[in-house]
Amino acid sequence: MMRADVTQIVLEAYDRWWRGDTAGARRCFHANARITVSGDPETVPLAGDYRGAAGVMAFLARLDATARVLMPTLQDLLIDGDCAVVRWTMPVRSGSVQAELQCVDILRLRQHRIMALEQVFDTSAAAKLFGTQTLPRTLQPDPVCQNGAAASAVARDRPGDPGS
């Protein structure tokens, strides 16, 4: 597939999705497509694995039911053969809460349709948006990494470190 073809297919799919044309967006996906949304379902309600035409429609319907897309902005589109990486941001509203989501999508195309889409969200913004009170421990900010002096002190206090 030519680079221009991949670009056109990807841009058409996102344009339709972002305008709310779910039927049109669905037509951009292969009949056996797979959508994977990374994350903890408690933080990202869309997290999961969606397969086939029914899965694509379920994903699009669940997205519409979960949050209202306000004005997405395409940040980057990288194409390599039949693969694309899309980095985009959007303010999203869920109930009375609004947050700016940063997303990265990795797509593979086959027969001029999207065969696979893996979507990764900014989990801290998703937690704010969807009302999660705390992030999983692995995603909690590390105070040592936020303060250079504290990081230096910790390094000096480790047994076996030359600075101990």
HELIX and SHEET records of a PDB file:
HELIX    1   1 ARG A    3  TRP A   18  1                                  16    
HELIX    2   2 THR A   22  ARG A   27  1                                   6    
HELIX    3   3 GLY A   52  THR A   66  1                                  15    
HELIX    4   4 THR A  123  PHE A  130  1                                   8    
HELIX    5   5 ARG A  137  LEU A  139  5                                   3    
HELIX    6   6 PRO A  143  GLN A  146  1                                   4    
HELIX    7   7 GLY A  148  ASP A  157  1                                  10    
SHEET    1   A 6 GLY A  48  ARG A  51  0                                        
SHEET    2   A 6 PHE A  29  VAL A  37 -1                                        
SHEET    3   A 6 ARG A 113  PHE A 121  1                                        
SHEET    4   A 6 VAL A  97  ARG A 110 -1                                        
SHEET    5   A 6 CYS A  83  SER A  94 -1                                        
SHEET    6   A 6 ARG A  68  VAL A  69 -1                                        
SHEET    1   B 6 GLY A  48  ARG A  51  0                                        
SHEET    2   B 6 PHE A  29  VAL A  37 -1                                        
SHEET    3   B 6 ARG A 113  PHE A 121  1                                        
SHEET    4   B 6 VAL A  97  ARG A 110 -1                                        
SHEET    5   B 6 CYS A  83  SER A  94 -1                                        
SHEET    6   B 6 THR A  73  ASP A  80 -1                                        
END                                                                             
